[in-house]
């Protein structure tokens, strides 16, 4: 099953400067060459999304959280009452800090 049957990939000049080969192990593992890991700053445990593109696969870095905007999350913590001033917030932080001692 092709996820993107009509998708054509092209790479602008200079995007694909590093070309390496690797093999599939008996456990289904593929080693990403060190030069590629270093150039992308991928550390041990980096997660990837694997996408079947028909004649190969595409590995995309899995981000820890879905990208959101302020608009997406504004209002997720409801508050009723008058808005607090910066002075009110600073005072509350100081009270909390004193209570922790």
N, C-alpha and C positions, 0 to 999 in steps of 0.2 A: 504494500500500500504506500503510495507516494503522498506525503503530506503537502508538498508544494509542486504539483506536476507541471505547472507552467512557469516556474521560477527559473530564471537564467542568472547565473552568477558571473560577474566580471570583476576583475581586480585591477584597480588603477595602477599605473606604473609606480614601482617602489613599495607597494603594499606587501608583496610576496618576495622579500629579499632572502629569506631563509628557507631552504628546501632540504628536508631530511627524509630518511626512510626509517621505518620501524617494522616490527613483526608482531603478529598476534600470538600470545602465549597459549599453552594448552588450557589455561584457566580463563581465557577470554580477555586477558589484560593486554593493553598496548602501552608501551613506554613512550612518553613524550620526551624527545631529545632534550638534553640539558640546556643547550643553546636557546631553544624555544622557551623552556620554563624560565630561564633567567631573563630573557628579553621581555617576557610578559609579567615578570615578578610573581609567578605562581609558586606558592609554597605547598608543603605537604598537607594533604587534606582538602586542597582546592576542589570545589565541586563544579561540575559541568552539566549543562543540558545537552543531550545528544539528539540531534535531528537527522532523520533519514532524508537525504536529498536525491535519492534515486541511484546515482552512480557513485555514491560515497556517503560520508556522514559529515555533519558540521558540529563542532564542539563550541558551545558558547559558555562563557563564564556565568555560573549561577550566582546572582547577587543575593546577599543575605536577606534582603527585604525587597518587596515589590516597590518600584519607584512610585512615590506619591507627591502630591503638591499640597501646599497649605490649604487650598480649597477642599481637597479630598478629606482632610482630617479636622478642619476647623469645625468646632461644635461637637466633636465626639465626646468631650467631657462637658456635660451640661452643668450650668451654674445659674441659679436664680438669685436675683437681688441686684443691688447697685454694683457697678464695676468698682474694683479696688484700685486705689492709686498706687504709684510706685512706693510712696512713703508707707502706706498700709502693708504692702508686701514686705518691705525691708523690716518693718517692726515685727511682723509675724515670723520672719526668718530669725531675727535676733531672739525672740521669745523661745522659739524651738531650739536654738543653739544653747541657750541658758538651761533649758529643761533637760538637755542631754548630759550636762555636767554632773 
